[in-house]
Amino acid sequence: MQIKADLHVHTHKSDSSYSVADTVRMAQAQGITHLGIVDHDTTTGLAQAINNGREYGVEIITGVEISAFDSVRNKRVHILGYNFTAAATHIQALCAPLLARRTANSLRYVATLLNSGYEITPAEVKAKAAASAAIYKQHIMQVLVEKGIAETIYSSLYYRHFKHGGICSQEIEYLDAFAAIAAIKSDGGMAVLAHPGQLGSFELLEDLVDAGPSFDRSP
């Protein structure tokens, strides 16, 4: 059997607009045989994804993407975890406070936008995030898109307000990268560095390897 895999996919359990079932169905339609569901900081959709995978003939690889931080180099660094135990008790315990901080921060964004003259309410944004483990900027933007205030989620309005010192650019406190690796390992999983080129985290690799499982690093 020819294997075609995508190991970095989000669902509406975090910041995607697509349900778990729709995500698996679309993967199957594209010929994907192995799909890694790695929602941000939550594992809540994995049981359903596995069931949907059986339905559509797609092998689901359990995963998570932890929003972490390298305090030594003062950089964000996302850590992927794969094939951990179903309960994922250590991962969930580590990520729960972060999800709460993210939701609180997003609701502050809504208040800021409302005070700046935008037609948006917390109730509208909460409705968009009903299936998610937290409220994300993307849920706010979905409301603005549907009202015709923004053309797309990643429009000029998004970059003006949510990036580069905009009125909604305040970041939350992320999790320690090494604590993220420890939680993944404690749940029996494998830790992987996510999109290192995008976040410029190549220089952290040696330290992360030292924190991960032992293996022969000789040429």
Backbone as ProteinMPNN parsed JSONL, in Angstrom:
{"seq_chain_A": "MQIKADLHVHTHKSDSSYSVADTVRMAQAQGITHLGIVDHDTTTGLAQAINNGREYGVEIITGVEISAFDSVRNKRVHILGYNFTAAATHIQALCAPLLARRTANSLRYVATLLNSGYEITPAEVKAKAAASAAIYKQHIMQVLVEKGIAETIYSSLYYRHFKHGGICSQEIEYLDAFAAIAAIKSDGGMAVLAHPGQLGSFELLEDLVDAGPSFDRSP", "coords_chain_A": {"N_chain_A": [[0.833, -1.198, 0.0], [0.538, 2.176, -0.85], [1.756, 4.871, 1.0], [0.502, 7.932, 2.081], [0.938, 10.746, 3.842], [-0.088, 13.269, 6.198], [1.057, 14.998, 8.784], [0.501, 17.157, 10.377], [-2.079, 18.651, 11.275], [-4.862, 20.672, 12.044], [-8.047, 20.979, 13.81], [-11.501, 21.993, 14.427], [-11.369, 21.846, 17.128], [-9.361, 23.379, 18.009], [-7.971, 25.938, 16.364], [-8.981, 25.716, 13.758], [-11.467, 25.917, 11.133], [-12.833, 23.68, 10.432], [-14.675, 20.747, 11.24], [-13.865, 17.796, 13.197], [-14.698, 15.413, 11.932], [-15.129, 16.335, 9.292], [-12.556, 17.096, 8.645], [-11.133, 14.665, 8.615], [-12.567, 13.38, 6.605], [-12.02, 15.05, 4.383], [-9.296, 14.648, 4.195], [-9.207, 11.949, 3.462], [-10.402, 12.166, 0.955], [-8.373, 13.394, -0.422], [-6.577, 11.431, -0.711], [-5.056, 10.813, 1.505], [-3.499, 8.591, 3.695], [-2.525, 8.354, 6.273], [-3.029, 10.345, 9.042], [-2.093, 12.993, 11.062], [-3.474, 14.393, 13.794], [-3.115, 17.369, 15.33], [-4.06, 19.358, 17.313], [-3.921, 22.62, 18.814], [-2.637, 22.544, 21.965], [-4.518, 20.821, 23.087], [-6.182, 17.66, 23.468], [-8.685, 16.871, 22.944], [-10.197, 16.162, 20.688], [-9.312, 13.741, 19.73], [-10.249, 11.084, 20.221], [-12.663, 11.034, 18.817], [-11.61, 11.525, 16.274], [-10.176, 9.176, 15.778], [-12.28, 7.341, 15.591], [-13.607, 8.424, 13.356], [-11.57, 8.049, 11.533], [-11.531, 5.268, 11.272], [-13.967, 4.989, 10.02], [-13.569, 6.269, 7.55], [-11.36, 5.024, 6.548], [-8.797, 5.969, 7.203], [-5.717, 6.137, 8.785], [-5.337, 7.326, 11.958], [-3.075, 9.331, 13.629], [-2.357, 9.973, 16.828], [-1.994, 13.168, 18.272], [-0.601, 16.371, 19.338], [-0.111, 19.896, 19.446], [1.944, 21.827, 21.217], [1.963, 25.031, 22.56], [4.741, 26.577, 23.118], [7.701, 28.008, 24.758], [10.975, 29.275, 24.46], [12.868, 30.238, 26.906], [15.518, 30.918, 27.211], [16.495, 31.856, 24.764], [14.536, 33.593, 24.199], [12.308, 33.074, 22.488], [9.403, 31.933, 20.717], [8.454, 28.502, 20.529], [7.089, 25.822, 19.07], [5.995, 22.663, 20.139], [5.518, 19.466, 18.99], [3.649, 16.551, 19.825], [3.434, 13.036, 19.588], [1.674, 9.889, 19.335], [1.059, 9.325, 22.062], [-0.306, 8.135, 25.24], [-3.837, 7.428, 25.499], [-5.204, 8.787, 27.534], [-3.559, 10.954, 28.14], [-2.695, 12.433, 30.421], [-0.636, 14.022, 31.59], [-0.025, 15.856, 29.568], [-2.502, 17.152, 29.265], [-2.816, 18.278, 31.825], [-0.677, 20.057, 31.879], [-1.351, 21.809, 29.803], [-3.87, 22.904, 30.378], [-3.99, 25.373, 32.019], [-2.901, 27.16, 30.152], [-4.773, 27.147, 28.056], [-6.897, 28.377, 29.372], [-5.784, 30.906, 29.836], [-5.509, 31.739, 27.193], [-8.162, 31.946, 26.3], [-9.141, 33.961, 28.026], [-7.511, 36.092, 27.235], [-8.28, 36.397, 24.563], [-10.9, 37.233, 24.879], [-10.396, 39.7, 25.991], [-9.342, 40.904, 23.736], [-11.668, 41.074, 22.191], [-13.156, 42.92, 23.698], [-11.502, 45.142, 23.401], [-11.655, 45.603, 20.617], [-14.394, 46.129, 20.398], [-14.569, 48.48, 21.918], [-13.159, 50.044, 20.221], [-14.817, 50.605, 18.195], [-15.708, 48.513, 16.577], [-18.178, 46.263, 15.402], [-18.91, 43.852, 17.295], [-19.415, 41.149, 19.559], [-18.881, 39.458, 22.743], [-20.537, 37.177, 22.953], [-21.04, 36.436, 20.295], [-18.515, 35.654, 19.443], [-17.939, 33.579, 21.223], [-19.824, 31.734, 20.364], [-18.784, 31.005, 17.894], [-16.572, 29.647, 18.767], [-17.521, 27.414, 19.985], [-17.04, 24.64, 19.744], [-14.401, 24.45, 20.33], [-11.458, 24.086, 22.409], [-10.588, 26.425, 23.461], [-10.827, 30.017, 23.076], [-9.855, 31.562, 20.127], [-7.898, 33.911, 18.17], [-8.666, 33.526, 15.571], [-11.358, 32.85, 15.742], [-12.485, 35.254, 16.452], [-11.915, 36.721, 14.154], [-13.449, 35.294, 12.322], [-16.041, 36.102, 12.945], [-15.873, 38.808, 12.239], [-15.385, 38.55, 9.508], [-17.766, 37.352, 8.576], [-19.491, 39.431, 9.015], [-18.741, 41.176, 7.133], [-16.748, 42.944, 7.705], [-14.126, 42.289, 7.537], [-12.225, 40.839, 4.861], [-11.049, 38.282, 4.689], [-9.894, 35.772, 7.052], [-7.09, 35.983, 7.521], [-6.498, 38.694, 6.783], [-5.682, 42.117, 5.857], [-6.636, 43.547, 8.02], [-6.383, 41.742, 10.135], [-3.557, 41.513, 10.384], [-2.956, 44.137, 10.948], [-4.158, 44.66, 13.419], [-3.685, 42.447, 15.12], [-1.017, 41.876, 15.029], [2.406, 43.073, 15.151], [2.468, 45.175, 17.121], [-0.172, 46.048, 17.186], [-3.566, 46.882, 18.264], [-4.542, 44.587, 19.383], [-2.408, 42.88, 19.97], [-1.247, 41.763, 22.182], [0.505, 39.216, 23.788], [0.065, 35.955, 25.281], [1.305, 34.146, 28.17], [3.351, 31.55, 27.305], [4.054, 27.97, 27.405], [6.809, 26.325, 29.023], [9.313, 25.047, 26.934], [10.774, 22.745, 27.527], [9.34, 21.648, 29.579], [7.117, 20.952, 28.15], [8.121, 18.892, 26.504], [8.761, 17.055, 28.509], [6.203, 16.442, 29.506], [5.016, 15.206, 27.29], [6.704, 12.975, 26.982], [6.224, 11.743, 29.455], [3.679, 10.847, 29.067], [4.131, 8.825, 27.358], [4.726, 9.479, 24.74], [6.191, 10.764, 21.632], [8.304, 13.501, 21.103], [8.463, 16.274, 18.887], [9.99, 18.877, 17.018], [8.165, 21.612, 15.914], [7.588, 23.232, 12.769], [10.353, 24.533, 12.41], [11.785, 26.297, 10.742], [10.046, 28.405, 10.289], [9.698, 29.595, 12.811], [12.276, 30.093, 13.479], [13.838, 28.384, 15.096], [15.963, 26.618, 14.942], [18.428, 26.711, 16.278], [17.849, 25.845, 18.783], [17.688, 23.144, 18.685], [19.734, 21.293, 19.529], [19.62, 21.442, 22.33], [17.014, 20.576, 22.738], [17.131, 17.966, 21.798], [18.783, 16.845, 23.73], [17.003, 16.897, 25.822], [15.124, 15.124, 25.013], [14.287, 11.668, 24.073], [16.974, 9.29, 24.435], [19.384, 8.584, 21.95], [21.617, 7.347, 19.419], [23.712, 9.812, 18.311], [25.799, 9.938, 16.641], [27.59, 10.343, 13.492]], "CA_chain_A": [[0.0, 0.0, 0.0], [1.256, 3.44, -0.874], [1.436, 5.712, 2.151], [0.503, 9.379, 1.891], [0.673, 11.223, 5.201], [-0.008, 14.665, 6.635], [1.197, 14.82, 10.231], [0.322, 18.425, 11.09], [-3.407, 19.115, 10.892], [-5.716, 21.153, 13.139], [-9.491, 20.893, 13.621], [-12.212, 23.036, 15.173], [-11.084, 21.737, 18.554], [-8.511, 24.537, 18.319], [-8.168, 27.144, 15.572], [-9.456, 25.463, 12.403], [-12.904, 26.075, 10.928], [-13.402, 22.4, 10.024], [-14.909, 19.764, 12.292], [-12.985, 16.632, 13.169], [-15.185, 14.503, 10.898], [-14.876, 16.926, 7.979], [-11.109, 17.075, 8.426], [-10.758, 13.299, 8.229], [-13.194, 13.108, 5.307], [-11.277, 15.764, 3.346], [-8.006, 13.968, 4.051], [-9.452, 10.738, 2.687], [-10.674, 12.578, -0.418], [-7.093, 13.773, -1.02], [-5.719, 10.259, -0.773], [-4.238, 10.677, 2.711], [-3.668, 7.307, 4.385], [-2.148, 8.545, 7.672], [-3.313, 11.741, 9.382], [-1.739, 13.407, 12.416], [-4.296, 15.483, 14.339], [-2.282, 18.033, 16.337], [-4.672, 20.612, 17.728], [-3.126, 23.401, 19.751], [-2.751, 22.473, 23.42], [-5.653, 20.012, 23.523], [-6.325, 16.331, 22.872], [-10.112, 16.549, 23.103], [-10.825, 15.623, 19.486], [-8.602, 12.573, 19.211], [-11.083, 9.874, 20.242], [-13.562, 11.133, 17.675], [-10.813, 11.406, 15.054], [-9.881, 7.754, 15.582], [-13.514, 6.725, 15.096], [-13.8, 8.894, 11.985], [-10.551, 7.415, 10.727], [-12.008, 3.914, 10.947], [-15.085, 5.139, 9.084], [-13.1, 6.692, 6.236], [-10.182, 4.27, 6.146], [-7.596, 6.784, 7.399], [-5.028, 5.855, 10.047], [-5.164, 8.553, 12.745], [-1.933, 9.37, 14.533], [-2.708, 10.892, 17.91], [-0.99, 14.212, 18.419], [-0.906, 17.663, 19.942], [0.914, 20.923, 19.235], [1.996, 22.622, 22.446], [2.459, 26.394, 22.364], [5.805, 26.663, 24.117], [8.593, 29.162, 24.705], [12.383, 29.083, 24.827], [13.175, 31.418, 27.726], [16.935, 31.255, 27.067], [16.662, 32.632, 23.524], [13.392, 34.502, 24.123], [11.609, 32.76, 21.24], [8.365, 30.909, 20.716], [8.855, 27.234, 19.917], [5.978, 24.879, 19.197], [6.433, 21.284, 20.299], [4.538, 18.457, 18.62], [3.719, 15.268, 20.503], [2.754, 11.986, 18.827], [1.546, 8.509, 19.833], [1.019, 9.23, 23.526], [-1.433, 7.365, 25.76], [-5.125, 8.05, 25.222], [-5.591, 9.704, 28.616], [-2.7, 12.143, 28.015], [-2.925, 13.173, 31.665], [0.4, 15.03, 31.813], [-0.207, 16.897, 28.547], [-3.699, 17.928, 29.591], [-2.567, 19.064, 33.034], [0.231, 21.151, 31.524], [-1.952, 22.756, 28.857], [-5.125, 23.49, 30.858], [-3.877, 26.797, 32.355], [-2.643, 27.929, 28.933], [-6.047, 27.311, 27.363], [-7.661, 29.38, 30.112], [-5.166, 32.213, 29.557], [-5.798, 32.104, 25.806], [-9.556, 32.387, 26.232], [-9.253, 35.262, 28.703], [-6.852, 37.092, 26.401], [-9.105, 36.614, 23.377], [-12.048, 38.043, 25.277], [-9.891, 41.073, 26.105], [-9.28, 41.405, 22.366], [-13.03, 41.422, 21.781], [-13.499, 44.175, 24.379], [-10.71, 46.204, 22.766], [-12.245, 45.88, 19.309], [-15.696, 46.754, 20.633], [-14.303, 49.851, 22.354], [-12.565, 50.773, 19.097], [-15.846, 50.867, 17.204], [-16.071, 47.354, 15.763], [-19.446, 45.635, 15.774], [-18.607, 42.483, 17.687], [-19.74, 40.9, 20.959], [-18.34, 38.2, 23.264], [-21.444, 36.062, 22.663], [-20.835, 36.019, 18.911], [-17.23, 34.962, 19.343], [-18.074, 32.315, 21.956], [-20.585, 30.82, 19.515], [-17.853, 30.481, 16.887], [-15.588, 28.792, 19.434], [-18.266, 26.462, 20.816], [-16.442, 23.303, 19.689], [-12.971, 24.554, 20.609], [-11.017, 24.041, 23.805], [-10.29, 27.801, 23.859], [-11.186, 31.024, 22.076], [-8.678, 31.996, 19.387], [-8.034, 35.087, 17.306], [-9.365, 33.116, 14.358], [-12.795, 32.908, 15.99], [-12.833, 36.68, 16.378], [-11.873, 37.113, 12.754], [-14.585, 34.676, 11.628], [-17.184, 36.987, 13.147], [-15.65, 40.021, 11.442], [-15.537, 38.186, 8.093], [-19.178, 37.13, 8.292], [-20.168, 40.731, 9.039], [-18.234, 41.994, 6.042], [-15.783, 43.917, 8.211], [-12.845, 41.815, 6.996], [-12.434, 39.992, 3.69], [-10.65, 36.929, 5.059], [-9.337, 35.721, 8.408], [-5.733, 36.542, 7.513], [-6.579, 39.898, 5.952], [-4.891, 43.252, 6.342], [-7.155, 43.911, 9.35], [-5.76, 40.83, 11.091], [-2.151, 41.873, 10.598], [-2.898, 45.483, 11.513], [-4.587, 44.698, 14.813], [-3.206, 41.327, 15.933], [0.429, 41.73, 14.875], [3.26, 44.264, 15.002], [2.105, 46.261, 18.024], [-1.559, 46.463, 17.01], [-4.355, 47.026, 19.493], [-4.794, 43.242, 19.91], [-1.183, 42.107, 19.76], [-0.68, 41.306, 23.455], [0.668, 37.769, 23.818], [-0.093, 35.282, 26.565], [2.477, 33.398, 28.62], [3.361, 30.197, 26.766], [4.605, 26.945, 28.28], [8.23, 26.056, 28.861], [9.516, 24.021, 25.907], [11.276, 21.511, 28.107], [8.213, 21.074, 30.319], [6.266, 20.334, 27.127], [8.745, 17.612, 26.151], [8.631, 16.153, 29.658], [4.812, 15.985, 29.579], [4.809, 14.265, 26.179], [7.418, 11.739, 27.327], [5.552, 11.12, 30.59], [2.488, 10.184, 28.534], [4.558, 7.764, 26.46], [4.761, 9.949, 23.37], [7.419, 11.232, 20.989], [8.294, 14.953, 20.906], [9.028, 16.73, 17.612], [9.997, 20.332, 16.866], [7.255, 22.047, 14.854], [7.988, 24.302, 11.825], [11.525, 25.262, 12.923], [12.175, 27.387, 9.853], [9.119, 29.526, 10.466], [9.923, 30.253, 14.099], [13.701, 30.328, 13.673], [14.235, 27.673, 16.315], [16.984, 25.603, 14.658], [19.512, 26.755, 17.261], [17.389, 25.183, 19.999], [17.591, 21.712, 18.439], [20.651, 20.499, 20.352], [19.098, 21.386, 23.695], [15.805, 19.761, 22.728], [17.551, 16.578, 21.659], [19.271, 16.424, 25.045], [15.85, 16.73, 26.708], [14.292, 14.062, 24.476], [14.778, 10.283, 24.257], [18.375, 9.067, 24.082], [19.69, 7.795, 20.79], [22.984, 7.546, 18.919], [23.765, 10.999, 17.476], [27.042, 9.924, 15.866], [27.347, 10.268, 12.043]], "C_chain_A": [[0.872, 1.253, 0.0], [0.793, 4.326, 0.277], [1.53, 7.184, 1.753], [0.052, 9.999, 3.206], [0.713, 12.742, 5.305], [-0.044, 14.618, 8.159], [1.016, 16.105, 11.023], [-0.98, 19.079, 10.646], [-4.188, 19.527, 12.134], [-7.191, 20.963, 12.789], [-10.165, 22.022, 14.397], [-12.094, 22.868, 16.683], [-10.061, 22.781, 18.985], [-8.844, 25.654, 17.335], [-8.524, 26.904, 14.107], [-10.966, 25.661, 12.336], [-13.597, 24.744, 10.653], [-13.545, 21.441, 11.199], [-13.931, 18.604, 12.166], [-13.397, 15.692, 12.035], [-14.891, 15.039, 9.502], [-13.389, 16.894, 7.642], [-10.641, 15.699, 7.952], [-11.33, 12.96, 6.852], [-12.432, 13.789, 4.178], [-9.905, 15.137, 3.124], [-8.165, 12.721, 3.199], [-9.684, 11.073, 1.218], [-9.403, 12.976, -1.16], [-6.107, 12.603, -1.06], [-4.799, 10.081, 0.419], [-4.536, 9.335, 3.385], [-3.384, 7.406, 5.883], [-2.253, 10.03, 8.007], [-2.976, 12.024, 10.839], [-2.573, 14.605, 12.842], [-3.528, 16.104, 15.495], [-2.882, 19.384, 16.713], [-3.815, 21.301, 18.777], [-3.547, 23.115, 21.19], [-3.965, 21.685, 23.927], [-5.668, 18.679, 22.79], [-7.795, 15.922, 22.783], [-10.749, 15.928, 21.866], [-10.27, 14.303, 19.011], [-9.443, 11.307, 19.194], [-12.047, 9.886, 19.062], [-12.807, 10.945, 16.366], [-10.496, 9.941, 14.749], [-11.105, 7.031, 15.034], [-13.79, 7.138, 13.654], [-12.785, 8.267, 11.043], [-10.941, 6.001, 10.327], [-13.109, 3.988, 9.893], [-14.605, 5.434, 7.667], [-11.847, 5.954, 5.76], [-8.897, 5.065, 6.213], [-6.996, 6.443, 8.761], [-4.761, 7.158, 10.777], [-3.985, 8.393, 13.693], [-2.234, 10.416, 15.6], [-1.602, 11.915, 18.117], [-1.513, 15.45, 19.115], [0.208, 18.625, 19.54], [0.884, 21.857, 20.431], [2.654, 23.966, 22.169], [3.475, 26.695, 23.454], [6.725, 27.853, 23.858], [9.984, 28.754, 25.161], [12.829, 30.327, 25.577], [14.638, 31.837, 27.602], [17.141, 32.179, 25.87], [15.509, 33.6, 23.284], [12.634, 34.338, 22.806], [10.472, 31.773, 21.493], [8.901, 29.649, 20.041], [7.724, 26.238, 20.144], [6.515, 23.45, 19.202], [5.278, 20.344, 19.95], [4.748, 17.2, 19.453], [2.91, 14.245, 19.727], [2.725, 10.673, 19.611], [1.652, 8.394, 21.348], [-0.211, 8.425, 23.949], [-2.733, 8.146, 25.599], [-5.517, 9.07, 26.294], [-4.817, 11.017, 28.563], [-2.786, 13.036, 29.257], [-1.897, 14.28, 31.895], [0.266, 16.188, 30.814], [-1.396, 17.768, 28.899], [-3.488, 18.811, 30.818], [-1.671, 20.267, 32.734], [-0.492, 22.23, 30.728], [-3.201, 23.458, 29.382], [-5.002, 24.962, 31.242], [-3.629, 27.68, 31.138], [-3.93, 28.167, 28.16], [-6.904, 28.367, 28.045], [-7.114, 30.777, 29.859], [-5.501, 32.676, 28.139], [-7.23, 32.628, 25.67], [-9.727, 33.765, 26.86], [-8.644, 36.366, 27.85], [-7.684, 37.41, 25.158], [-10.333, 37.453, 23.715], [-11.635, 39.488, 25.539], [-9.758, 41.705, 24.726], [-10.652, 41.873, 21.895], [-13.446, 42.753, 22.405], [-12.759, 45.35, 23.754], [-11.301, 46.584, 21.415], [-13.59, 46.579, 19.441], [-15.523, 48.217, 21.036], [-13.703, 50.71, 21.243], [-13.556, 50.965, 17.952], [-16.253, 49.703, 16.333], [-17.348, 46.708, 16.31], [-19.207, 44.157, 16.052], [-18.903, 42.322, 19.173], [-19.095, 39.6, 21.429], [-19.219, 37.004, 22.92], [-21.249, 35.54, 21.245], [-19.547, 35.212, 18.763], [-17.294, 33.62, 20.069], [-18.841, 31.289, 21.133], [-19.688, 30.197, 18.445], [-16.879, 29.477, 17.496], [-16.248, 27.677, 20.243], [-17.627, 25.074, 20.852], [-14.99, 23.285, 20.134], [-12.671, 24.49, 22.104], [-10.687, 25.431, 24.344], [-10.792, 28.732, 22.767], [-9.899, 31.56, 21.457], [-8.969, 33.266, 18.601], [-8.828, 34.745, 16.052], [-10.876, 33.144, 14.54], [-13.291, 34.355, 15.936], [-12.906, 37.12, 14.927], [-13.022, 36.491, 11.963], [-15.835, 35.549, 11.751], [-17.053, 38.232, 12.265], [-15.799, 39.735, 9.946], [-17.012, 38.04, 7.746], [-19.981, 38.429, 8.299], [-19.681, 41.66, 7.944], [-17.232, 43.044, 6.472], [-14.379, 43.577, 7.717], [-13.131, 40.869, 5.835], [-12.132, 38.52, 3.983], [-10.099, 36.96, 6.484], [-7.96, 36.371, 8.449], [-5.664, 37.718, 6.533], [-5.686, 40.992, 6.516], [-5.351, 43.687, 7.726], [-6.522, 43.027, 10.421], [-4.334, 41.266, 11.405], [-2.019, 43.265, 11.216], [-3.199, 45.475, 13.011], [-3.969, 43.618, 15.696], [-1.697, 41.112, 15.85], [1.107, 43.089, 14.965], [2.798, 45.46, 15.856], [0.706, 46.782, 17.867], [-2.331, 46.445, 18.317], [-4.669, 45.674, 20.144], [-3.568, 42.342, 19.751], [-0.547, 41.608, 21.059], [-0.65, 39.774, 23.477], [0.42, 37.216, 25.225], [1.218, 34.597, 26.942], [2.383, 31.967, 28.112], [4.029, 29.248, 27.758], [6.09, 26.735, 28.012], [8.422, 24.881, 27.908], [9.947, 22.688, 26.509], [10.225, 20.835, 28.986], [7.253, 20.385, 29.355], [6.811, 18.972, 26.725], [8.58, 16.61, 27.283], [7.218, 15.595, 29.759], [4.521, 14.952, 28.494], [5.472, 12.929, 26.491], [6.724, 11.0, 28.467], [4.285, 10.393, 30.163], [2.838, 9.148, 27.467], [4.683, 8.171, 25.006], [6.139, 10.336, 22.875], [7.296, 12.722, 20.718], [9.035, 15.318, 19.628], [8.957, 18.249, 17.559], [9.13, 20.726, 15.682], [7.83, 23.222, 14.076], [9.174, 25.148, 12.296], [11.959, 26.418, 12.035], [11.319, 28.614, 10.047], [9.417, 30.299, 11.741], [11.403, 30.488, 14.387], [14.272, 29.622, 14.877], [15.259, 26.578, 16.069], [18.05, 25.55, 15.753], [19.132, 26.091, 18.582], [17.461, 23.659, 19.893], [18.482, 20.876, 19.367], [20.13, 20.351, 21.773], [17.857, 20.5, 23.765], [16.135, 18.283, 22.609], [18.033, 16.038, 23.002], [18.116, 16.17, 26.014], [14.959, 15.579, 26.275], [14.878, 12.682, 24.723], [16.231, 10.145, 23.801], [18.466, 8.241, 22.804], [21.09, 8.153, 20.305], [23.007, 8.711, 17.946], [25.049, 11.035, 16.633], [26.726, 9.823, 14.378], [27.254, 8.819, 11.59]], "O_chain_A": [[1.827, 1.358, 0.769], [-0.405, 4.505, 0.498], [2.519, 7.618, 1.162], [-1.085, 9.799, 3.634], [1.458, 13.408, 4.586], [-1.056, 14.243, 8.752], [1.338, 16.15, 12.211], [-0.993, 19.94, 9.766], [-4.181, 18.827, 13.147], [-7.544, 20.807, 11.62], [-9.497, 22.895, 14.951], [-12.657, 23.659, 17.439], [-9.902, 23.045, 20.177], [-9.904, 26.268, 17.455], [-8.379, 27.813, 13.29], [-11.658, 25.584, 13.351], [-14.827, 24.685, 10.641], [-12.654, 21.334, 12.042], [-13.254, 18.455, 11.148], [-12.551, 15.229, 11.269], [-14.456, 14.291, 8.626], [-13.012, 16.689, 6.488], [-9.856, 15.587, 7.011], [-10.66, 12.33, 6.033], [-12.215, 13.185, 3.128], [-9.409, 15.098, 1.997], [-7.351, 12.463, 2.313], [-9.22, 10.353, 0.335], [-9.353, 12.905, -2.388], [-4.938, 12.78, -1.405], [-3.859, 9.288, 0.362], [-5.696, 8.994, 3.615], [-3.933, 6.639, 6.674], [-1.644, 10.87, 7.344], [-3.506, 11.377, 11.743], [-2.404, 15.704, 12.315], [-3.308, 15.457, 16.519], [-2.282, 20.429, 16.46], [-3.083, 20.656, 19.528], [-4.675, 23.407, 21.585], [-4.389, 21.865, 25.069], [-5.227, 18.577, 21.645], [-8.103, 14.749, 22.571], [-11.754, 15.227, 21.987], [-10.712, 13.786, 17.985], [-9.36, 10.529, 18.243], [-12.227, 8.872, 18.388], [-13.299, 10.284, 15.452], [-10.544, 9.519, 13.594], [-10.992, 6.209, 14.126], [-14.163, 6.307, 12.826], [-13.098, 7.985, 9.886], [-10.714, 5.582, 9.192], [-13.174, 3.155, 8.988], [-15.16, 4.916, 6.698], [-11.336, 6.24, 4.678], [-8.001, 4.874, 5.39], [-7.696, 6.461, 9.774], [-4.033, 8.012, 10.27], [-3.914, 7.434, 14.462], [-2.353, 11.604, 15.3], [-0.42, 11.571, 18.135], [-2.696, 15.562, 19.434], [1.344, 18.206, 19.319], [-0.084, 22.59, 20.634], [3.753, 24.035, 21.618], [3.108, 27.03, 24.581], [6.56, 28.596, 22.891], [10.148, 27.994, 26.114], [13.133, 31.351, 24.966], [14.969, 32.995, 27.861], [17.874, 33.164, 25.955], [15.499, 34.336, 22.297], [12.354, 35.31, 22.105], [10.562, 30.901, 22.357], [9.696, 29.72, 19.104], [7.44, 25.859, 21.28], [7.364, 23.079, 18.391], [4.201, 20.421, 20.54], [5.883, 16.827, 19.753], [1.814, 14.551, 19.256], [3.605, 10.383, 20.421], [2.272, 7.46, 21.857], [-1.051, 8.078, 23.119], [-2.727, 9.376, 25.566], [-6.102, 10.106, 25.978], [-5.355, 12.071, 28.901], [-2.933, 14.253, 29.144], [-2.255, 15.366, 32.35], [0.425, 17.353, 31.178], [-1.306, 18.995, 28.838], [-3.931, 19.96, 30.845], [-1.881, 21.357, 33.267], [-0.276, 23.422, 30.948], [-3.557, 24.52, 28.872], [-5.846, 25.753, 30.823], [-4.091, 28.82, 31.093], [-4.159, 29.269, 27.66], [-7.564, 29.162, 27.376], [-7.88, 31.726, 29.687], [-5.748, 33.86, 27.909], [-7.47, 33.634, 25.002], [-10.384, 34.635, 26.287], [-9.205, 37.457, 27.755], [-7.777, 38.569, 24.752], [-10.753, 38.292, 22.917], [-12.431, 40.405, 25.334], [-10.026, 42.895, 24.555], [-10.783, 42.931, 21.279], [-14.017, 43.61, 21.73], [-13.326, 46.431, 23.596], [-11.431, 47.769, 21.106], [-13.892, 47.507, 18.692], [-16.246, 49.089, 20.554], [-13.732, 51.939, 21.309], [-13.187, 51.43, 16.874], [-17.068, 49.876, 15.427], [-17.555, 46.625, 17.521], [-19.293, 43.321, 15.152], [-18.675, 43.242, 19.958], [-18.792, 38.731, 20.612], [-18.703, 35.925, 22.626], [-21.29, 34.33, 21.018], [-19.505, 34.214, 18.044], [-16.756, 32.628, 19.577], [-18.54, 30.097, 21.196], [-19.813, 29.013, 18.13], [-16.416, 28.563, 16.814], [-15.603, 27.064, 21.093], [-17.669, 24.403, 21.883], [-14.408, 22.213, 20.299], [-13.519, 24.798, 22.941], [-10.522, 25.601, 25.553], [-11.139, 28.292, 21.67], [-8.975, 31.96, 22.164], [-10.123, 33.642, 18.395], [-9.572, 35.577, 15.533], [-11.604, 33.431, 13.59], [-14.381, 34.633, 15.436], [-13.843, 37.807, 14.521], [-13.519, 37.109, 11.021], [-16.588, 35.715, 10.792], [-18.017, 38.651, 11.624], [-16.286, 40.584, 9.199], [-17.459, 38.556, 6.721], [-21.03, 38.517, 7.661], [-20.144, 42.795, 7.832], [-16.898, 43.94, 5.697], [-13.552, 44.463, 7.505], [-14.152, 40.181, 5.822], [-12.876, 37.63, 3.571], [-9.866, 38.028, 7.05], [-7.69, 37.21, 9.308], [-4.875, 37.721, 5.589], [-5.018, 40.802, 7.532], [-4.539, 44.15, 8.527], [-6.166, 43.511, 11.495], [-3.957, 41.372, 12.572], [-1.057, 43.531, 11.936], [-2.567, 46.199, 13.78], [-3.752, 43.841, 16.887], [-1.161, 40.244, 16.539], [0.454, 44.127, 14.867], [2.744, 46.595, 15.381], [0.402, 47.865, 18.366], [-1.805, 46.039, 19.354], [-5.023, 45.621, 21.322], [-3.702, 41.161, 19.429], [0.568, 41.087, 21.041], [-1.661, 39.123, 23.215], [0.551, 37.929, 26.22], [2.129, 34.486, 26.121], [1.442, 31.249, 28.448], [4.506, 29.668, 28.812], [6.562, 26.948, 26.896], [7.776, 23.843, 28.053], [9.527, 21.627, 26.047], [10.213, 19.612, 29.126], [6.65, 19.365, 29.689], [6.056, 18.006, 26.615], [8.289, 15.439, 27.038], [7.038, 14.415, 30.06], [3.86, 13.945, 28.748], [4.874, 11.872, 26.289], [6.644, 9.771, 28.452], [3.862, 9.438, 30.814], [1.96, 8.653, 26.761], [4.742, 7.313, 24.126], [7.127, 10.247, 23.605], [6.292, 13.167, 20.162], [10.087, 14.758, 19.319], [7.976, 18.843, 18.005], [9.331, 20.234, 14.572], [8.478, 24.099, 14.647], [9.02, 26.342, 12.553], [12.456, 27.424, 12.54], [11.812, 29.74, 9.977], [9.389, 31.529, 11.743], [11.745, 31.03, 15.438], [15.095, 30.182, 15.601], [15.413, 25.689, 16.905], [18.52, 24.471, 16.113], [20.001, 25.808, 19.407], [17.312, 22.96, 20.895], [18.037, 19.872, 19.922], [20.19, 19.268, 22.354], [17.667, 19.763, 24.732], [15.495, 17.445, 23.244], [17.725, 14.904, 23.367], [18.225, 15.337, 26.914], [14.134, 15.101, 27.054], [15.838, 12.529, 25.478], [16.654, 10.827, 22.868], [17.697, 7.3, 22.613], [21.671, 9.149, 20.737], [22.403, 8.636, 16.876], [25.346, 12.042, 15.991], [25.687, 9.267, 14.02], [27.053, 8.554, 10.405]]}, "name": "protein", "num_of_chains": 1, "seq": "MQIKADLHVHTHKSDSSYSVADTVRMAQAQGITHLGIVDHDTTTGLAQAINNGREYGVEIITGVEISAFDSVRNKRVHILGYNFTAAATHIQALCAPLLARRTANSLRYVATLLNSGYEITPAEVKAKAAASAAIYKQHIMQVLVEKGIAETIYSSLYYRHFKHGGICSQEIEYLDAFAAIAAIKSDGGMAVLAHPGQLGSFELLEDLVDAGPSFDRSP"}
